[in-house]
Amino acid sequence: MLLATAVIALPTTGDTLPPKDYEQIARLLAGHALLVADDVQALCARLPRLSPLRPLTETVLGEAHRRLSVDPRPTLASVQNRARVVRILYERLDRLQGLPPS
C-alpha cells in the first residue's frame, strides 16, 4: 500500500523514470492487486445475497479485473492507474473485514 500511495503522489510533470522502471512497478502493483482482489472476492462470497454491500463490491472487483486485464504501458499514468486499483481494493477489503460473519 505504501508503494501505491507513493506512486499516486508523484507529480505528473518533472523528472520521469525510465520506461522499464514504470513497467516493473506496474507489474508489481498488478500482482498485488490480484492478491487483494482474491481476498475481497472471498469476503464478498460470504455476504448475504441481498446485502447492500454486494453490488458495490462486485462492481469494484469487475472494474479492477477490467483494468488489470490490459498490459501496462511504461508511463506514470499507467502506474498511477494500477496504484488506484490497489487503493480501492484495500478500501473495499477494509470495509468487508469489519463486518460480523454471516
Buried (B, 14 or more C-beta within 10 A) or exposed (E): EEBBEEBBEBEEEEEEBEEEEBBBBBBBBBEBBBEBBEBBBEBBEEBEEEBEBBEEBBEBBEEBBEBBEEEBBBBBEBBBBBBBBBBBBBEBBEBBEEEEEE
